[in-house]
Amino acid sequence: MDEVFASSVGQRRLSLNLLSLFAILAGILAAIGVYGVIAFGVSQRRRELGIRMALGARPGDMERMVIADGMRLGLLGIGAGLLGAYSLARYMAPLIYGVGTHDPLTFSLAPIVLLMVAVAASWAPARRASRVDLGGLREE
């Protein structure tokens, strides 16, 4: 009986394992993308950041500003992703068992995790922005 059960759910299990692997890879790619965009933005705004520091902005203010940019980027992606996921969830129904296609727990936890990834990816560029010297031309 165990063999019959294993063979009946084998294809679904493989599909879900592959889907999980691709979801993890997508999360890693999203983190790298957010990091790249924020790091590029910081490098392009070095003079502006230097002027802000010269006018009295504290390093913590600079970090918060850059992390807020990353959060805005993350929220934009989360909004688009939620719209797409909600509209395409019915096509996933044959692949999932025991969870509704519009499960509130999934639709609330996934955005939280993705927002945490966006904040973590923004942290290194934010630290770099807080170390811009007053001339804005080189880091301390």
Secondary structure, DSSP 4 states (H G I P E B T S, - for coil): -HHHHHHHHHHHHHHHHHHHHHHHHHHHHHHHHHHHHHHHHHHHTHHHHHHHHHTT--HHHHHHHHHHHHHHHHHHHHHHHHHHHHHHGGGGGGG-SSS-TT-HHHHHHHHHHHHHHHHHHHHHHHHHHHTB-TTSSSB-
